[in-house]
Amino acid sequence: MAALPAPLPMVMEIVQKDLVASLDADLLRGPTATAALQRRCGDVPVRVEVDRTAHRPASAAQRKRLGVGPEEPVGYRKVRLICGKRILSEAENWYVPGRLTAAMNKALDSGTRPYGAVIAPLHPHRRTLAHERLWDGRGKAPRAVLRHSALVMSDRNVPLAEVVETYLNGALIR
């Protein structure tokens, strides 16, 4: 009796679903996306590309979640997080400069470090607002596979930022 061929497409689908589930779980349990992605990249540092021309004011709902009035400044960063040559995510970040140190604000305004790395001394954690799997693991992975939105909170539960992060197929690494 001849051996049956392995159902390779089914195996690949299971593996791909596991990669998306693993990424989702890492992000949900990590204090920041930067920390979760850095664990996945190992010794290769996660770096950021900042679109310094982008600007998007915080909505009234975002200002309410951040606990700021209509006159308090809210900063904005649009970035791509990169590991080696792989683009891991694209993110928008509305943050409250008045809750950060002058050095942190300078690093965000002119530097290339990820937000989570810059604010690490504040011992941040995330409060997930929403997370959505954009790919079910079937077929070839699309560019975007997962989206999260979250409030980034200080160790005293003060909102520091609201983020919307779209994770790309480059983040499907272990």
Buried (B, 14 or more C-beta within 10 A) or exposed (E): EEEEEEEEEEEEBEEBBEBBEBBBEBBEEBBBBBBBBBEBBEEEEBBBEBEEEEEEEBEEEBBEBBEBEEEBEBBBBBBBBBBEEBBBBBBBBBBBBEBBEEEBBEBBEEBEBBBBBBBBEBEBBBEEEEBEBBBEBEEEBEEBBBBBBBBBBBEEEEBBBBBBBBBBBBBBBE
